[in-house]
């Protein structure tokens, strides 16, 4: 069976858990930007954790299935309807053959995850069905008119009692490898201020605007490996949180690293919204 | 910062400095890129549970660390004096017609033939990858031959361009903007997702350039 994408919206990508073990060759990890939401979507339709699904940025997706199938939409708060009839978020819904599934524009959050029972079965590239938008390794971006093969459903859909999604809060940070380049109270300064999400944020990084983080060591940093969630500080002092498509190595010092369980908030933060950091755990 | 002595240092005072890197990773800082390559190879060979081993210019990032105590033991057992790991040798045929050949010649105090002679006589080694999939930072030029990056990067450098920046040499796997100084071009495919490994010049690979 196949899904036909009538409208792809501003940015729709196929994502699975991403590519690991290839960072030393310059290949980003990719994977969904809101991991808990993606995992929930797969669980709801009875998929295993490795199944590929759609990450829809900014809503606007419309698709049709050529056979009846279970689907689930999680993540950003969007209106979901099937042939014009409203459907729920965060629950398995039946999409009849030939019916149109439509996502509105997000009211809160930015990225929706659409899982289909059996998973999106496009060919894997380097062991993953994730698209990274830095080097464009992986399946092509989903465009209007695309047809996406669907795999064989693995289990029954989750009927009730979907596990609760995490709630937003401050982003917990731990020291990064170059925290000492910013002075002894640098983490405290990062956590005191509010940072506004910049308009040029994307899957590579969340660009933040706020009080500049000044360095006490100003020499050039030789290129070094960078982790997911790294808070990198370029010379202008405005922090960038590295997200799933970040380059595997970087040349600016990393002050802090966001807790992996809080990173999903960076994937749902809209330009103009405010984020705060807190040290700990 | 924790300083982890690597045991009896042969050749004097070599050590690994461990820098914290969030919950799941640690950055091991060593003396230079040769030491980073050696440490990365040592960690891989040890079989210790880590998701990523990413050598840098003088660091190795160890991400997805399963058992920190065991990893510390592995780092302690590394001896920086074991010498260069002799990786596979790849010969790269180059047409030396790059836009910056004359500029590099002037900086090196020679002519274009002199640049070609010096470049083809050097054995490079892939220190680490970054910038783009399969883009290898090739070490081997002496400090005296370092060349600065262009003040303003070119909007498009073609795939296969062979270029220098600082003491690094690199070959662009795909067309991209770039600020390195262009010596020439090769037809070799640097990056192919359908090949295993997909990067021709993975870290540790020895590289020689040949004029064609």
HADDOCK unambig.tbl for C-alpha pairs under 7 A between the chains (distance, minus, plus):
assign (segid A and resid 20 and name CA) (segid B and resid 51 and name CA) 6.68 0.50 0.50
assign (segid A and resid 21 and name CA) (segid B and resid 51 and name CA) 5.77 0.50 0.50
assign (segid A and resid 21 and name CA) (segid B and resid 52 and name CA) 5.10 0.50 0.50
assign (segid A and resid 23 and name CA) (segid B and resid 52 and name CA) 6.49 0.50 0.50
assign (segid A and resid 23 and name CA) (segid B and resid 54 and name CA) 6.37 0.50 0.50
assign (segid A and resid 24 and name CA) (segid B and resid 53 and name CA) 6.56 0.50 0.50
assign (segid A and resid 24 and name CA) (segid B and resid 54 and name CA) 4.67 0.50 0.50
assign (segid A and resid 24 and name CA) (segid B and resid 55 and name CA) 6.73 0.50 0.50
assign (segid A and resid 24 and name CA) (segid B and resid 128 and name CA) 6.63 0.50 0.50
assign (segid A and resid 24 and name CA) (segid B and resid 129 and name CA) 5.80 0.50 0.50
assign (segid A and resid 25 and name CA) (segid B and resid 129 and name CA) 5.15 0.50 0.50
assign (segid A and resid 25 and name CA) (segid B and resid 130 and name CA) 6.95 0.50 0.50
assign (segid A and resid 25 and name CA) (segid B and resid 133 and name CA) 5.94 0.50 0.50
assign (segid A and resid 25 and name CA) (segid B and resid 134 and name CA) 5.52 0.50 0.50
assign (segid A and resid 25 and name CA) (segid B and resid 199 and name CA) 6.30 0.50 0.50
assign (segid A and resid 25 and name CA) (segid B and resid 202 and name CA) 6.13 0.50 0.50
assign (segid A and resid 26 and name CA) (segid B and resid 129 and name CA) 5.09 0.50 0.50
assign (segid A and resid 26 and name CA) (segid B and resid 130 and name CA) 4.44 0.50 0.50
assign (segid A and resid 26 and name CA) (segid B and resid 131 and name CA) 6.74 0.50 0.50
assign (segid A and resid 26 and name CA) (segid B and resid 132 and name CA) 5.63 0.50 0.50
assign (segid A and resid 26 and name CA) (segid B and resid 133 and name CA) 4.22 0.50 0.50
assign (segid A and resid 26 and name CA) (segid B and resid 134 and name CA) 5.89 0.50 0.50
assign (segid A and resid 26 and name CA) (segid B and resid 135 and name CA) 6.90 0.50 0.50
assign (segid A and resid 27 and name CA) (segid B and resid 133 and name CA) 5.06 0.50 0.50
assign (segid A and resid 125 and name CA) (segid B and resid 193 and name CA) 6.89 0.50 0.50
assign (segid A and resid 126 and name CA) (segid B and resid 193 and name CA) 6.25 0.50 0.50
assign (segid A and resid 135 and name CA) (segid B and resid 132 and name CA) 6.40 0.50 0.50
assign (segid A and resid 135 and name CA) (segid B and resid 133 and name CA) 6.93 0.50 0.50
assign (segid A and resid 174 and name CA) (segid B and resid 22 and name CA) 5.12 0.50 0.50
assign (segid A and resid 175 and name CA) (segid B and resid 20 and name CA) 6.48 0.50 0.50
assign (segid A and resid 175 and name CA) (segid B and resid 21 and name CA) 6.46 0.50 0.50
assign (segid A and resid 175 and name CA) (segid B and resid 22 and name CA) 6.08 0.50 0.50
assign (segid A and resid 176 and name CA) (segid B and resid 20 and name CA) 5.84 0.50 0.50
assign (segid A and resid 176 and name CA) (segid B and resid 21 and name CA) 4.57 0.50 0.50
assign (segid A and resid 176 and name CA) (segid B and resid 22 and name CA) 5.95 0.50 0.50
assign (segid A and resid 177 and name CA) (segid B and resid 19 and name CA) 4.87 0.50 0.50
assign (segid A and resid 177 and name CA) (segid B and resid 20 and name CA) 5.15 0.50 0.50
assign (segid A and resid 177 and name CA) (segid B and resid 21 and name CA) 5.11 0.50 0.50
assign (segid A and resid 177 and name CA) (segid B and resid 27 and name CA) 6.49 0.50 0.50
assign (segid A and resid 222 and name CA) (segid B and resid 57 and name CA) 5.68 0.50 0.50
assign (segid A and resid 223 and name CA) (segid B and resid 56 and name CA) 5.70 0.50 0.50
assign (segid A and resid 223 and name CA) (segid B and resid 57 and name CA) 5.55 0.50 0.50
assign (segid A and resid 224 and name CA) (segid B and resid 56 and name CA) 4.34 0.50 0.50
assign (segid A and resid 224 and name CA) (segid B and resid 57 and name CA) 6.26 0.50 0.50
assign (segid A and resid 224 and name CA) (segid B and resid 59 and name CA) 6.14 0.50 0.50
assign (segid A and resid 225 and name CA) (segid B and resid 54 and name CA) 5.67 0.50 0.50
assign (segid A and resid 225 and name CA) (segid B and resid 55 and name CA) 6.82 0.50 0.50
assign (segid A and resid 225 and name CA) (segid B and resid 56 and name CA) 6.01 0.50 0.50
assign (segid A and resid 225 and name CA) (segid B and resid 60 and name CA) 6.98 0.50 0.50
assign (segid A and resid 225 and name CA) (segid B and resid 61 and name CA) 5.27 0.50 0.50
assign (segid A and resid 247 and name CA) (segid B and resid 130 and name CA) 6.98 0.50 0.50
assign (segid A and resid 247 and name CA) (segid B and resid 131 and name CA) 6.71 0.50 0.50
assign (segid A and resid 248 and name CA) (segid B and resid 130 and name CA) 6.22 0.50 0.50
assign (segid A and resid 249 and name CA) (segid B and resid 130 and name CA) 5.50 0.50 0.50
assign (segid A and resid 257 and name CA) (segid B and resid 21 and name CA) 6.59 0.50 0.50
assign (segid A and resid 257 and name CA) (segid B and resid 22 and name CA) 4.92 0.50 0.50
assign (segid A and resid 259 and name CA) (segid B and resid 23 and name CA) 6.94 0.50 0.50
